[in-house]
């Protein structure tokens, strides 16, 4: 597993890449998609999942802070 976690931008790029593989040339979502995910991508997805799970505990407070600044 990677020692340093992915940045938020890198996490977003990872998800965009996966989503991009599930969209057809015209922009429509594919009914089904088969993806080949290598070990590094799997590690990145596991890190992202774990980070989101930890952040979920504070979701209400984060949301309140973000909306209070707008």
C-alpha positions in Angstrom: 0.0 0.0 0.0 1.1 3.6 -0.7 2.6 5.3 2.3 1.3 8.7 1.5 -2.4 9.0 0.8 -3.6 10.4 -2.5 -4.4 14.1 -2.6 -8.0 15.1 -3.0 -7.3 16.0 -6.7 -5.7 12.6 -7.3 -8.7 10.9 -5.7 -11.0 12.9 -8.0 -8.9 12.0 -11.0 -9.0 8.3 -10.0 -12.8 8.3 -9.9 -13.0 10.3 -13.1 -10.8 7.7 -14.9 -13.0 4.9 -13.7 -16.2 6.7 -14.6 -14.7 7.5 -18.0 -14.3 3.9 -18.7 -18.0 3.4 -18.1 -19.2 6.0 -20.5 -19.9 5.4 -24.2 -18.5 7.6 -27.0 -21.7 9.6 -27.2 -21.6 10.4 -23.5 -24.3 7.9 -22.4 -23.6 5.7 -19.4 -22.8 2.1 -20.4 -25.4 -0.4 -19.3 -22.6 -2.6 -18.1 -18.8 -2.2 -18.0 -16.0 -4.6 -17.4 -13.0 -3.0 -15.8 -9.5 -4.3 -15.2 -8.2 -2.9 -12.0 -4.5 -3.4 -11.1 -3.1 -3.7 -7.7 -2.1 0.0 -7.3 -5.6 1.1 -8.4 -7.1 -1.3 -5.9 -4.9 0.1 -3.1 -5.9 3.6 -4.1 -9.6 2.7 -4.0 -9.2 1.1 -0.6 -7.5 4.2 0.7 -10.3 6.4 -0.6 -12.9 4.1 0.9 -11.2 4.2 4.3 -10.8 8.0 4.2 -14.4 8.5 3.3 -15.5 6.1 6.1 -13.5 8.1 8.6 -14.8 11.4 7.3 -18.4 10.2 7.5 -18.2 10.4 11.3 -17.9 14.2 10.9 -20.1 14.7 7.9 -22.6 16.9 9.7 -19.9 19.2 11.1 -18.1 19.5 7.8 -21.3 20.3 6.0 -22.2 23.0 8.6 -18.7 24.5 8.3 -18.8 24.6 4.5 -22.3 26.0 4.2 -21.6 28.6 7.0 -18.9 30.1 4.8 -21.0 30.5 1.7 
